[in-house]
């Protein structure tokens, strides 16, 4: 017999010391199961990472050990945004270090995420291609640009006073041009400037630019409870040769400020509030919410567990979910294990794993006991 929401709550409400001991035991089991899966990935195609490990993929990875599985990696494939001549999988044109993440049970509303690394300077264009192609409306950013003087995430969003342009479709006549293209030729242009010169097309090939604009319909906001900055960003694919817009979307980016790498926030309330904000801004029928930190696994996985865990509790306690029962009463473990089958090392640290239990219990109390 499966476990109901009440048995899940009973586990979450254990005394703090008992719950922490339980979490540490489960985290060891989680790591053991992941190690077993990865040790057999050469024989089990479900866990093959050959695309990410190819030379064309490696140059786009921030970390060599946090990469997507072939079976659920996000593929960039819209030729109208870039041109058929620039969509050669052998050259890595369809590759981005990003994984489609789905909960192991149906939720109301439906939940789906894209877990991805913090973009490199050279992959900012790919990141925005993914946003457009996947119909994403909400981006949850869990990393600052720098931590301890090391880049953790390139600033892929524009400042309020700038228009950021990323030239795409560079000619691949030789390895040098390919390397320059992958490393990204980024140009910042003040929107009030009259100088609109762009790098010329090479060999007469048609060129595409992604133009990312901050739309001031809603000025940059600070949410004190969720400890985050909210930005409304306009992203457009522009054919500069014809001066036409191919595709244009407005997305919400929520940048959480209080979460250092490999750690957890001191209190659960800001993350619970962040989770609610992401739900609030996600419109019905939109594509997956993009969630990223630096590697796209630790903080990213923790957020996904808390967000989908709260959705399950709401559905089960309000009798709106057909999948009310679970195979066990450990909702956190079920979610983390399922997510690790879709992207390695989701919920990376033991402190993050334990934080999920705390956040789900505190979130439950806020919504159902007050």
C-alpha positions in Angstrom: 0.0 0.0 0.0 1.3 3.4 -0.9 1.9 6.3 1.5 -0.6 9.1 1.8 0.1 12.8 2.4 -0.5 12.4 6.1 2.2 9.8 6.4 4.6 12.1 4.4 3.8 14.9 6.9 4.4 12.5 9.8 7.9 11.9 8.5 8.6 15.6 7.9 7.4 16.5 11.4 9.9 14.3 13.2 12.1 15.9 15.9 14.9 17.8 14.2 17.7 15.5 15.3 15.8 12.4 14.2 14.9 13.9 10.9 18.5 14.9 10.2 19.8 11.4 11.0 17.1 10.0 8.7 18.1 12.4 5.9 21.8 11.5 6.2 21.1 7.8 5.9 18.9 8.5 2.9 21.5 10.7 1.3 24.1 8.0 1.5 21.7 5.6 -0.2 21.0 8.3 -2.8 24.7 8.6 -3.6 25.2 4.8 -3.7 22.3 4.4 -6.2 23.8 7.2 -8.4 27.3 5.6 -8.3 25.8 2.2 -9.4 23.9 3.8 -12.3 26.9 5.8 -13.5 29.3 2.8 -13.2 27.2 1.0 -15.7 26.5 3.8 -18.1 28.7 2.4 -20.8 26.3 -0.6 -20.9 23.1 1.2 -20.1 22.1 3.6 -22.9 19.7 5.5 -20.5 22.7 7.0 -18.8 25.0 7.6 -21.8 26.6 11.1 -21.9 28.4 10.7 -25.2 27.1 13.9 -26.8 28.2 16.0 -23.9 31.5 14.2 -23.8 32.3 14.8 -27.5 34.9 17.5 -28.3 32.1 19.8 -29.6 30.2 19.3 -26.4 33.1 19.6 -24.0 33.8 23.2 -25.0 30.3 24.2 -24.0 30.4 22.6 -20.5 31.2 24.7 -17.5 32.2 21.6 -15.5 33.3 18.3 -17.0 31.5 16.1 -14.5 28.0 17.7 -14.5 26.7 17.0 -18.0 23.3 15.9 -19.4 22.3 12.3 -20.4 21.7 11.9 -24.1 18.1 10.7 -23.7 16.7 13.8 -22.0 19.1 16.5 -23.0 17.6 19.7 -24.5 18.4 19.9 -28.3 18.5 23.2 -30.1 16.8 22.5 -33.4 14.9 25.4 -34.8 16.5 26.3 -38.2 14.4 29.5 -38.6 16.2 31.0 -35.6 19.7 30.3 -36.9 19.7 28.8 -40.4 20.0 25.2 -41.6 23.8 25.6 -42.4 24.4 26.3 -38.6 22.5 23.3 -37.3 25.1 20.5 -37.6 25.1 18.2 -34.6 28.6 17.0 -35.4 29.7 20.6 -34.8 27.8 20.8 -31.5 25.3 23.2 -32.9 22.3 21.4 -31.3 24.0 21.0 -27.9 23.5 22.9 -24.7 24.3 21.6 -21.2 20.7 21.3 -20.1 18.3 18.5 -19.1 14.6 18.1 -19.1 13.4 17.3 -15.6 10.0 15.8 -14.8 8.6 14.6 -11.5 7.9 10.9 -11.2 4.2 11.4 -10.7 1.5 13.6 -12.2 1.0 17.0 -10.5 -1.7 19.7 -10.7 -0.7 22.0 -12.2 1.7 20.0 -14.4 5.4 20.5 -13.4 8.4 20.4 -15.7 11.8 22.0 -15.5 14.9 22.5 -17.5 18.0 22.1 -15.2 21.0 23.8 -16.8 24.4 25.3 -16.0 25.0 29.0 -15.5 25.8 30.1 -19.1 29.4 30.6 -20.2 30.1 33.8 -22.1 30.3 31.6 -25.2 26.9 29.9 -24.6 24.7 33.0 -23.9 23.3 32.8 -27.4 22.5 29.1 -27.0 20.8 29.8 -23.7 18.4 32.3 -25.3 17.8 30.0 -28.2 16.7 27.4 -25.7 14.4 29.9 -24.0 12.6 30.7 -27.3 12.5 27.1 -28.6 11.1 25.7 -25.3 8.6 28.4 -24.9 10.0 29.2 -21.4 8.4 32.1 -19.6 10.1 31.9 -16.2 13.9 31.6 -15.4 15.0 30.9 -11.8 18.6 32.0 -11.4 20.2 30.7 -8.1 23.7 31.9 -8.6 25.5 35.2 -8.6 27.9 36.0 -11.4 31.0 35.6 -9.1 31.7 33.7 -6.0 35.1 34.0 -4.3 36.4 35.9 -7.4 35.5 32.9 -9.7 32.9 33.2 -12.5 29.9 31.0 -11.6 27.5 32.4 -14.2 28.0 34.8 -17.1 25.7 37.7 -17.0 23.3 36.7 -19.8 20.7 39.3 -18.9 21.0 43.0 -19.9 21.3 45.9 -17.6 18.4 48.4 -17.6 20.5 50.9 -19.6 21.8 48.6 -22.3 20.8 46.4 -25.2 22.9 43.3 -25.3 23.5 41.7 -28.7 25.0 38.3 -29.4 26.0 37.6 -33.0 25.1 34.1 -34.2 25.7 32.1 -37.3 29.4 32.7 -37.6 31.0 31.0 -40.6 32.8 27.7 -39.8 35.4 27.9 -42.6 38.1 26.8 -40.3 38.8 25.8 -36.7 39.8 29.3 -35.7 36.5 30.7 -36.7 34.7 27.9 -35.0 36.5 28.5 -31.8 35.8 32.2 -31.9 32.1 31.5 -32.5 31.9 29.1 -29.6 33.7 31.5 -27.3 31.1 34.1 -28.3 31.6 37.4 -30.0 29.5 39.6 -27.6 28.9 43.2 -28.2 27.2 45.7 -25.9 25.3 48.6 -27.5 23.6 51.5 -25.7 20.1 51.6 -27.1 20.3 55.4 -27.4 23.4 55.1 -29.6 23.1 55.8 -33.3 26.0 53.4 -34.0 24.3 50.2 -35.0 27.2 48.6 -36.9 27.3 44.8 -36.6 30.0 42.3 -37.7 29.5 41.7 -41.4 28.3 38.4 -42.8 31.1 36.1 -43.8 31.2 34.6 -47.3 27.8 36.1 -48.0 26.1 33.8 -45.5 22.9 35.1 -43.9 23.5 36.1 -40.3 21.3 36.0 -37.2 21.6 38.1 -34.1 19.9 37.4 -30.8 19.0 40.7 -29.2 18.2 40.5 -25.5 16.4 43.6 -24.1 15.2 44.5 -20.7 11.6 45.6 -21.0 10.8 48.4 -18.7 7.1 47.6 -18.5 7.9 46.4 -15.1 11.0 48.0 -13.5 13.5 45.7 -11.8 11.9 44.7 -8.5 13.3 43.5 -5.2 11.2 40.9 -3.3 12.4 41.2 0.3 10.7 38.0 1.5 12.1 35.8 -1.3 15.4 37.7 -1.3 15.4 38.0 -5.0 15.5 40.4 -8.0 12.7 40.1 -10.5 13.5 41.2 -14.1 11.2 41.3 -17.2 13.4 40.6 -20.2 12.5 40.9 -23.9 14.5 38.5 -26.1 14.3 38.8 -29.8 15.9 36.9 -32.8 16.6 39.6 -35.4 17.7 39.0 -39.0 20.0 42.0 -39.3 20.3 41.6 -43.1 16.6 42.1 -43.6 16.0 44.2 -40.4 13.2 41.8 -39.4 12.3 40.2 -36.1 12.0 36.4 -36.5 10.9 35.6 -32.9 10.3 37.7 -29.8 9.3 36.7 -26.3 9.1 38.3 -22.9 10.3 36.2 -19.9 10.6 36.7 -16.2 13.9 36.1 -14.6 13.9 35.6 -10.8 17.5 35.9 -9.4 17.8 34.6 -5.9 20.5 36.4 -3.9 21.1 34.4 -0.7 22.4 31.0 -1.7 26.1 30.2 -1.8 27.5 27.3 -3.7 27.5 23.9 -1.9 25.5 25.3 0.9 21.9 26.3 2.0 20.2 29.5 3.1 20.0 29.9 6.9 16.2 29.9 6.8 13.7 28.1 4.6 11.3 31.0 4.2 13.1 32.8 1.3 13.2 29.6 -0.7 9.6 28.8 0.0 8.7 32.3 -1.1 10.9 31.9 -4.2 9.1 28.7 -5.1 5.7 30.5 -4.8 7.0 33.3 -7.0 8.0 30.9 -9.7 4.5 29.4 -9.6 2.9 32.8 -9.6 4.7 34.0 -12.8 4.4 30.7 -14.7 1.4 31.1 -17.1 -0.8 28.1 -18.0 0.4 26.3 -21.1 3.9 27.8 -20.9 7.0 25.7 -21.5 9.3 24.3 -18.7 10.7 26.6 -16.1 14.4 27.0 -16.6 16.3 26.6 -13.3 20.1 27.1 -13.0 22.8 27.7 -10.5 26.4 27.3 -11.6 26.6 23.6 -12.4 22.9 23.1 -12.6 22.6 20.3 -10.0 23.0 21.3 -6.3 21.0 24.4 -5.7 19.0 23.7 -8.9 18.0 20.2 -7.7 17.1 21.5 -4.3 14.8 24.1 -5.7 13.1 21.5 -8.0 12.5 19.1 -5.1 11.0 21.9 -2.9 8.9 23.3 -5.7 7.5 19.9 -7.0 7.2 18.6 -3.4 5.0 21.5 -2.4 2.9 21.0 -5.5 2.4 17.3 -4.6 1.4 18.2 -1.0 -1.1 20.8 -2.2 -2.6 18.3 -4.7 -2.7 15.4 -2.2 -4.1 17.4 0.7 -6.7 19.1 -1.4 -7.7 15.8 -3.1 -6.9 17.2 -6.6 -4.4 14.6 -7.6 -5.1 11.1 -8.8 -1.6 10.1 -7.7 -2.1 10.8 -4.0 -0.2 7.8 -2.7 3.6 7.3 -3.0 5.7 4.1 -2.8 7.1 5.3 0.5 6.5 8.2 3.0 9.9 9.9 2.0 8.8 12.4 -0.6 12.2 14.1 -0.6 14.1 10.9 -1.4 11.6 9.9 -4.1 12.0 13.2 -5.9 15.7 13.5 -5.5 16.3 10.0 -6.8 14.0 10.5 -9.7 15.7 13.8 -10.6 19.2 12.2 -10.4 18.0 9.7 -13.0 17.5 12.7 -15.3 20.5 14.8 -14.4 23.5 13.6 -12.3 24.0 14.9 -8.7 20.8 16.8 -8.4 20.7 18.0 -4.8 24.5 17.7 -4.5 25.3 18.2 -0.8 23.9 16.5 2.3 23.0 19.9 3.8 20.9 20.6 0.7 19.2 17.2 0.9 18.3 17.9 4.6 17.2 21.4 3.7 14.5 19.9 1.4 12.9 18.1 4.4 12.9 21.3 6.4 11.6 23.5 3.6 8.7 21.1 2.8 7.6 20.9 6.4 7.9 24.6 6.9 6.0 25.2 3.6 3.3 22.8 4.7 2.9 24.5 8.0 2.6 28.0 6.4 -0.1 26.9 4.0 -2.1 24.4 6.0 -1.6 25.1 9.7 -2.0 28.9 9.8 
